[in-house]
């Protein structure tokens, strides 16, 4: 290849890379705008709510149009909504669809609460809430990840809701057996205080009521147990995921769901195209690599990954090689691939093993190591280029098919 051709090829690659980076940056900026605005609304809602609670509301010309009871309550609800917005902003950051729906519901609520507070402090809250709506609608399709809670998490959530409902409606039904309960709000307050084991003592079963005391005991046991289980079930996966992400390791939940999957041994130039193809076909897969930086990056994308030597038995067993449908060995080192193939074949003799040979002369060696199919990307690419250069139409069609492009 001439020097001029090399320069042209380099310029084309640089241009394509620049355009790809511009597209990615534009997408990230627009998505980040929605996330940042949602966080801003959450913080403003909490701050304005706390100011309203502490001052009782700041006078303004619109005070006469809002009842006092509404003004007193809206500060508390505004603060609560702010914390809920923090949760929805976090789910938006993870690109979850449920986060988009939650934010779409909460933004009008924060704006209305800001208007009802009729305070100069609430003006920024209303403004930012209204500005966030079009940004959220514009980025609607970018939040496309689905959230699927595990059966254990669903059971814990149902148990928590059931325990709170039992304490609230039960104490309200038995309000004559309690001192301090006259409304449903009093019952809910009593249940939350009991479940948190704070025990202020302002609401309690009447000393002479055995029924009220028995119900108080049952409510205490049910709610404390439900809160403890729910916190453990809901928070443990999040903590485990953060630790695994930092260490570049798979979580236990990711281990458990692996079945009929593909295991990618090592990380090389072909790994990203392999991951992209497997993702597009919705095929489950896991990656085993010794590169900690790449493992951490894959983990941040929530791709199951183990930071370990793919030629060792332990990581292959943890990745579920017995239940795997295939193994792909495609690093830039044929010797490492051969060792990994030997180990994989020993652990699962019937497994389909596919390998990519960096050097053409190593194709036969990788087959002797135990690979069922060995592909030489350099050989295939060279033949396609040569056939395209001499005008063979089938070579160009084959290239487009491999790249996922439409054939004319």
C-alpha positions as CSV (number, residue, x, y, z in Angstrom):
1,X,0.0,0.0,0.0
2,X,1.4,3.4,-0.9
3,X,2.0,6.2,1.6
4,X,-0.8,8.2,0.1
5,X,-3.3,5.4,0.5
6,X,-2.3,4.8,4.1
7,X,-2.8,8.5,4.8
8,X,-6.2,8.5,3.2
9,X,-7.2,5.4,5.2
10,X,-6.0,7.0,8.4
11,X,-8.0,10.2,7.6
12,X,-11.1,8.1,6.9
13,X,-10.8,6.2,10.1
14,X,-10.2,9.4,12.1
15,X,-13.3,11.0,10.5
16,X,-15.5,7.9,11.2
17,X,-14.2,7.9,14.8
18,X,-14.9,11.6,15.2
19,X,-18.4,11.2,13.8
20,X,-19.1,8.3,16.1
21,X,-17.8,10.2,19.1
22,X,-19.9,13.2,18.2
23,X,-23.0,11.0,18.0
24,X,-22.3,9.4,21.3
25,X,-21.5,12.7,22.9
26,X,-24.8,14.2,21.7
27,X,-26.7,11.3,23.0
28,X,-24.9,11.4,26.4
29,X,-25.4,15.2,26.7
30,X,-29.1,15.0,26.0
31,X,-29.6,12.1,28.4
32,X,-27.5,13.7,31.0
33,X,-29.6,16.9,30.8
34,X,-32.7,14.9,31.8
35,X,-30.8,13.3,34.7
36,X,-29.3,16.5,36.0
37,X,-32.6,18.4,35.7
38,X,-34.3,15.6,37.7
39,X,-31.7,15.7,40.4
40,X,-32.1,19.5,40.5
41,X,-35.9,19.2,40.9
42,X,-35.4,16.7,43.7
43,X,-32.9,18.9,45.6
44,X,-35.1,22.0,45.2
45,X,-38.2,20.2,46.3
46,X,-36.5,19.0,49.5
47,X,-35.0,22.4,50.3
48,X,-38.2,24.3,49.6
49,X,-40.2,21.8,51.6
50,X,-37.9,22.1,54.6
51,X,-38.0,25.9,54.4
52,X,-41.8,25.8,54.2
53,X,-41.9,23.5,57.3
54,X,-39.5,25.6,59.3
55,X,-41.0,29.0,58.5
56,X,-44.6,28.0,58.1
57,X,-44.6,29.5,54.6
58,X,-43.5,32.9,53.3
59,X,-46.2,35.4,52.7
60,X,-47.0,36.3,49.1
61,X,-49.9,38.0,47.2
62,X,-51.3,34.5,46.4
63,X,-51.6,33.4,50.0
64,X,-55.3,34.2,50.1
65,X,-56.1,31.7,47.4
66,X,-54.6,28.7,49.1
67,X,-56.3,27.3,52.3
68,X,-54.1,27.2,55.4
69,X,-54.5,23.4,55.8
70,X,-53.2,22.9,52.3
71,X,-50.2,25.2,52.9
72,X,-49.3,23.4,56.1
73,X,-49.5,20.0,54.4
74,X,-47.7,20.8,51.1
75,X,-44.3,21.4,52.8
76,X,-44.2,17.9,54.2
77,X,-45.5,16.4,50.9
78,X,-43.0,18.4,48.9
79,X,-40.1,17.1,51.0
80,X,-41.3,13.6,50.6
81,X,-41.8,14.1,46.8
82,X,-38.2,15.4,46.7
83,X,-36.8,12.2,48.2
84,X,-38.9,10.2,45.7
85,X,-37.5,12.3,42.9
86,X,-34.0,11.3,44.1
87,X,-34.9,7.7,43.6
88,X,-36.4,8.3,40.1
89,X,-33.3,10.3,39.2
90,X,-31.1,7.3,40.2
91,X,-33.1,5.0,38.0
92,X,-32.9,7.4,35.1
93,X,-29.1,7.3,35.5
94,X,-29.3,3.6,35.0
95,X,-31.5,4.1,31.9
96,X,-34.5,2.2,33.4
97,X,-37.8,2.7,31.7
98,X,-39.6,2.7,35.1
99,X,-37.5,5.7,36.1
100,X,-38.8,7.6,33.1
101,X,-42.4,6.8,34.1
102,X,-41.8,7.7,37.7
103,X,-40.2,11.0,36.8
104,X,-43.0,11.8,34.3
105,X,-45.6,11.4,37.1
106,X,-43.6,13.3,39.8
107,X,-42.6,16.3,37.8
108,X,-46.2,17.7,37.5
109,X,-46.6,17.0,41.2
110,X,-43.5,19.0,42.2
111,X,-44.7,21.9,40.0
112,X,-48.2,21.8,41.6
113,X,-46.7,21.6,45.1
114,X,-44.5,24.6,44.3
115,X,-47.5,26.6,43.2
116,X,-49.4,25.7,46.3
117,X,-46.6,26.8,48.6
118,X,-47.1,30.3,47.2
119,X,-43.6,31.3,48.3
120,X,-40.8,33.1,46.4
121,X,-38.6,30.2,47.3
122,X,-40.8,27.8,45.3
123,X,-40.4,29.8,42.0
124,X,-37.2,28.0,41.0
125,X,-38.8,24.7,41.8
126,X,-41.8,25.4,39.5
127,X,-39.5,26.7,36.7
128,X,-37.1,23.8,36.8
129,X,-40.0,21.3,37.0
130,X,-41.6,22.8,33.9
131,X,-38.3,22.9,32.0
132,X,-37.6,19.3,32.8
133,X,-40.8,18.0,31.1
134,X,-39.8,18.7,27.5
135,X,-36.3,17.3,28.1
136,X,-37.8,14.2,29.5
137,X,-40.2,13.7,26.7
138,X,-37.4,14.3,24.1
139,X,-35.2,11.6,25.6
140,X,-38.1,9.1,26.1
141,X,-36.7,6.4,23.8
142,X,-33.2,6.6,25.4
143,X,-34.5,5.1,28.7
144,X,-35.3,1.6,27.4
145,X,-33.9,-0.7,30.1
146,X,-36.4,-2.9,31.8
147,X,-36.4,-3.5,35.5
148,X,-37.3,-7.0,36.6
149,X,-37.3,-7.5,40.4
150,X,-36.5,-11.0,41.6
151,X,-39.3,-13.2,43.3
152,X,-37.5,-12.6,46.6
153,X,-37.6,-8.8,46.2
154,X,-41.3,-8.9,45.2
155,X,-42.1,-11.1,48.2
156,X,-40.2,-8.7,50.5
157,X,-42.0,-5.7,49.1
158,X,-45.4,-7.4,49.5
159,X,-44.5,-8.4,53.1
160,X,-43.6,-4.9,53.9
161,X,-46.8,-3.4,52.5
162,X,-48.8,-6.1,54.1
163,X,-47.3,-5.5,57.5
164,X,-47.8,-1.7,57.3
165,X,-51.4,-2.2,56.2
166,X,-52.0,-4.6,59.0
167,X,-50.7,-2.2,61.6
168,X,-52.5,0.9,60.1
169,X,-56.0,-0.5,59.5
170,X,-55.9,-2.9,62.5
171,X,-55.0,-0.1,65.0
172,X,-57.6,2.2,63.4
173,X,-60.3,-0.6,63.7
174,X,-59.3,-1.0,67.3
175,X,-58.8,2.7,68.0
176,X,-61.1,2.4,71.1
177,X,-58.4,0.1,72.6
178,X,-55.7,2.7,72.1
179,X,-54.9,6.1,73.6
180,X,-54.1,8.7,71.0
181,X,-55.6,7.2,67.8
182,X,-58.6,9.0,66.3
183,X,-57.8,9.2,62.6
184,X,-56.2,7.0,59.9
185,X,-53.2,9.3,60.0
186,X,-52.7,8.5,63.7
187,X,-52.8,4.8,62.9
188,X,-50.2,5.1,60.1
189,X,-48.0,7.2,62.4
190,X,-48.3,4.6,65.2
191,X,-47.4,1.8,62.8
192,X,-44.3,3.5,61.4
193,X,-43.1,4.5,64.8
194,X,-43.6,1.0,66.0
195,X,-41.9,-0.6,63.0
196,X,-38.9,1.7,63.4
197,X,-38.7,0.7,67.1
198,X,-38.5,4.4,68.0
199,X,-41.4,4.2,70.4
200,X,-42.2,7.8,71.3
201,X,-45.0,6.7,73.7
202,X,-47.5,9.3,72.6
203,X,-49.7,6.6,71.2
204,X,-50.0,3.2,72.9
205,X,-52.5,0.5,73.9
206,X,-54.8,1.3,76.8
207,X,-53.4,-0.2,80.0
208,X,-56.6,-2.0,80.7
209,X,-57.1,-3.3,77.2
210,X,-55.7,-6.8,76.8
211,X,-56.8,-6.9,73.1
212,X,-55.0,-3.6,72.3
213,X,-51.8,-4.9,74.0
214,X,-51.9,-8.2,72.1
215,X,-52.4,-6.3,68.8
216,X,-49.6,-4.0,69.6
217,X,-47.3,-7.0,70.2
218,X,-48.3,-8.6,66.9
219,X,-47.9,-5.4,65.0
220,X,-44.4,-4.8,66.4
221,X,-43.3,-8.3,65.5
222,X,-44.7,-8.3,62.0
223,X,-43.5,-4.8,61.1
224,X,-40.0,-5.1,62.6
225,X,-39.5,-8.5,60.8
226,X,-40.9,-7.1,57.5
227,X,-38.6,-4.0,57.7
228,X,-35.5,-6.1,58.5
229,X,-36.2,-8.6,55.6
230,X,-37.0,-5.8,53.1
231,X,-33.9,-3.8,53.9
232,X,-31.8,-6.9,53.6
233,X,-33.3,-8.1,50.4
234,X,-33.4,-4.7,48.7
235,X,-30.1,-3.2,49.9
236,X,-27.9,-6.3,49.8
237,X,-28.0,-6.7,46.0
238,X,-27.2,-3.0,45.5
239,X,-24.2,-3.2,47.9
240,X,-23.0,-6.4,46.3
241,X,-23.3,-4.9,42.8
242,X,-21.2,-1.9,43.8
243,X,-18.5,-4.1,45.3
244,X,-18.6,-6.4,42.3
245,X,-18.4,-3.4,39.9
246,X,-15.4,-2.0,41.7
247,X,-13.6,-5.4,41.7
248,X,-14.7,-6.4,38.2
249,X,-16.6,-9.5,39.3
250,X,-19.9,-11.1,38.7
251,X,-22.6,-10.9,41.4
252,X,-24.2,-14.1,42.8
253,X,-27.5,-13.1,41.2
254,X,-25.7,-13.0,37.8
255,X,-24.2,-16.4,38.5
256,X,-27.6,-17.9,39.3
257,X,-29.3,-16.8,36.1
258,X,-26.6,-18.1,33.7
259,X,-28.0,-21.0,31.6
260,X,-27.5,-22.0,28.0
261,X,-25.1,-19.1,27.7
262,X,-21.9,-18.3,25.9
263,X,-18.6,-17.8,27.8
264,X,-16.1,-15.4,26.2
265,X,-12.5,-16.3,27.3
266,X,-10.2,-13.4,27.5
267,X,-10.5,-9.9,26.1
268,X,-9.1,-8.9,22.7
269,X,-9.8,-6.9,19.6
270,X,-12.7,-9.1,18.7
271,X,-14.4,-9.1,22.1
272,X,-16.5,-5.9,21.5
273,X,-18.0,-7.1,18.2
274,X,-18.7,-10.5,19.8
275,X,-20.5,-8.8,22.7
276,X,-22.4,-6.5,20.4
277,X,-23.6,-9.5,18.3
278,X,-24.6,-11.6,21.3
279,X,-26.5,-8.6,22.8
280,X,-28.4,-8.0,19.6
281,X,-29.5,-11.6,19.5
282,X,-30.4,-11.5,23.2
283,X,-28.0,-14.4,23.9
284,X,-26.8,-14.6,27.6
285,X,-23.1,-14.5,28.0
286,X,-20.3,-13.9,30.4
287,X,-16.7,-12.7,30.0
288,X,-13.6,-14.0,31.8
289,X,-10.5,-11.8,31.5
290,X,-7.3,-11.0,33.4
291,X,-7.5,-7.3,32.4
292,X,-8.9,-5.5,35.5
293,X,-9.5,-2.2,33.7
294,X,-11.5,-3.9,31.0
295,X,-13.4,-6.1,33.5
296,X,-14.3,-2.9,35.5
297,X,-15.5,-1.2,32.3
298,X,-17.7,-4.2,31.3
299,X,-19.1,-4.5,34.9
300,X,-20.1,-0.8,34.7
301,X,-22.2,-1.8,31.6
302,X,-23.7,-4.6,33.7
303,X,-22.1,-7.3,31.6
304,X,-21.3,-10.4,33.7
305,X,-17.5,-10.6,34.0
306,X,-14.9,-12.3,36.1
307,X,-11.4,-11.0,36.6
308,X,-9.5,-14.2,36.4
309,X,-7.3,-16.4,34.2
310,X,-9.7,-18.1,31.7
311,X,-7.4,-21.1,31.6
312,X,-8.1,-21.9,35.3
313,X,-10.8,-24.3,36.3
314,X,-12.4,-22.3,39.1
315,X,-13.5,-19.2,37.1
316,X,-14.9,-21.5,34.4
317,X,-16.9,-23.4,36.9
318,X,-18.2,-20.2,38.5
319,X,-19.2,-19.0,35.1
320,X,-21.3,-22.1,34.6
321,X,-19.4,-23.9,31.9
322,X,-21.3,-27.1,32.6
323,X,-24.6,-25.4,31.6
324,X,-23.0,-23.2,28.8
325,X,-24.0,-23.7,25.1
326,X,-20.6,-22.5,23.7
327,X,-17.2,-21.0,24.5
328,X,-15.4,-18.4,22.4
329,X,-11.7,-18.0,22.7
330,X,-10.7,-14.8,20.9
331,X,-7.8,-13.0,22.6
332,X,-4.7,-11.7,20.8
333,X,-2.6,-14.6,22.1
334,X,-3.0,-18.0,20.5
335,X,-1.0,-19.7,23.2
336,X,-3.3,-18.4,26.0
337,X,-6.3,-19.4,23.8
338,X,-4.9,-23.0,23.5
339,X,-4.6,-23.3,27.3
340,X,-8.1,-22.0,27.9
341,X,-9.5,-24.3,25.3
342,X,-7.8,-27.3,26.9
343,X,-9.3,-26.5,30.3
344,X,-12.8,-25.8,28.9
345,X,-12.7,-29.1,27.0
346,X,-11.7,-31.0,30.1
347,X,-14.5,-29.5,32.2
348,X,-17.2,-30.0,29.5
349,X,-16.3,-32.6,26.8
350,X,-19.5,-32.0,24.8
351,X,-19.2,-28.2,24.7
352,X,-19.0,-26.3,21.4
353,X,-15.7,-24.3,21.4
354,X,-15.0,-21.7,18.8
355,X,-11.6,-19.9,18.5
356,X,-10.1,-17.1,16.5
357,X,-6.5,-17.6,15.4
358,X,-4.3,-14.5,15.4
359,X,-1.7,-16.3,13.3
360,X,-2.8,-18.4,10.4
361,X,-0.3,-21.2,11.1
362,X,-2.0,-21.7,14.5
363,X,-5.3,-22.8,13.2
364,X,-4.5,-26.5,13.2
365,X,-2.9,-26.2,16.7
366,X,-6.0,-24.7,18.2
367,X,-8.1,-27.5,16.7
368,X,-5.7,-30.0,18.2
369,X,-6.2,-28.2,21.6
370,X,-9.9,-29.0,21.4
371,X,-11.6,-26.2,19.4
372,X,-14.5,-27.4,17.2
373,X,-14.2,-24.5,14.9
374,X,-11.3,-22.1,14.3
375,X,-11.6,-18.9,12.4
376,X,-8.7,-16.8,11.1
377,X,-10.0,-13.2,10.9
378,X,-6.9,-12.1,9.0
379,X,-7.3,-14.8,6.3
380,X,-11.0,-14.1,5.9
381,X,-10.5,-10.3,5.8
382,X,-7.7,-10.6,3.3
383,X,-9.7,-12.8,0.9
384,X,-12.7,-10.4,1.1
385,X,-10.6,-7.4,0.4
386,X,-8.8,-9.1,-2.5
387,X,-12.1,-10.4,-4.1
388,X,-13.7,-7.0,-3.6
389,X,-10.7,-5.3,-5.3
390,X,-11.0,-7.5,-8.4
391,X,-14.8,-6.8,-8.6
392,X,-16.4,-10.0,-7.2
393,X,-19.9,-9.0,-6.2
394,X,-20.3,-12.0,-3.8
395,X,-17.4,-10.8,-1.7
396,X,-18.9,-7.3,-1.2
397,X,-22.3,-8.9,-0.3
398,X,-20.6,-11.3,2.2
399,X,-18.9,-8.3,3.8
400,X,-22.1,-6.4,4.1
401,X,-23.8,-9.4,5.6
402,X,-21.1,-9.8,8.2
403,X,-21.3,-6.1,9.1
404,X,-25.0,-6.2,9.4
405,X,-25.6,-3.9,6.5
406,X,-28.3,-4.1,3.8
407,X,-27.4,-5.8,0.6
408,X,-28.3,-3.8,-2.5
